[in-house]
Amino acid sequence: MEIAVIIAVIFASMDRSWKQRLAGAALGIVAIVGIFNPLRIAASILSGSEFVHDVLFRLTLLLAIVGWYAFWYLYLTRRARKGGCWQ
């Protein structure tokens, strides 16, 4: 579900090229699945609390997705101003 959300949000950014959107979605999936999710699972196992797993980690996952989107979008905006954005 989280992967679908990050792909949908990035692909909805119509002011970015397809190449930029594909790269942003691919890197976002790697960041969320490869980095954030293992940390989330380890912390969930260590805490042993269902509240932590069910509520807090859903919230932090949403914040991670929003954070990735903001980073991706603002990074491309800054690069475009400098004239060095991927086209």
N, C-alpha and C positions, 0 to 999 in steps of 0.2 A: 504494500500500500504506500509506503513512504517513497519508494522509487517512482511510483506513478505520480505522486504529488510533485516531486522535484522536476520530473520531466514535463508535466503539464504547466508548471509555473514558468519554467525556462522557455518552453515552446510558445507560450502566450506572449512573450516579449517580441512583438512584431517589429520593433524598431531595430532589431539585431538581425544579422544575416543568418542563413541556415547553417553555415559553417560555424559561426560563433555559438549558435544554439546547440548544435550537435556536440561541440567541444565542451560547452558548459554543462550539458546534461551528462556526458560521459565522465568528466572529472568530478561532478557532483555525486554520481553513483559510486565511484571509487572512494571518494572521501567519506560518504555516509556508510557504505557497506564495509569498506576495508579498514577504516580508522575508528569512526564513531561507534558503530554497532558492536564490535568486540569489546570496547571499553564499557559500553552500556551493559552487555551481558555479564562481564566480569563483576561489575559493581552490583548488579542484581543478585548474582550468586553469593557474593560476599555479604550483602545486607540481609538476605533471606526473607525480606518483607514483601508481601504481595502488593502493598500500597506503593512501595518504591517502584516495583516493576510496572504495575498497572497505570499509575497516575503520573508519578514524577518523571519516569522515563519517556512516556508519551509526550509530555510537555517539553522535556529537553530535546527530544527528537524533532519536534515541531520547530523549536528555537534553532536547532542546528540547520534545518532546511531553510528557514528564513535567513539565517546568518550566511549560509552558502550563497543563496540567491543575491543578497545584498552585496556581498563581496564580489561575486561574478559581475553583476550589473555595474557597480561603481568602478571596478577595475577597467571594464571595457569603456566606460564613459571617460575616464581619465586618459586612457590610451588614445581614444579618438581625438581628444583635445590636443594631444601632443602630435597627432598625425601618424601614429604607429600602430593602429588597430588592425587585427586580422580582418581581412575582407572576404 
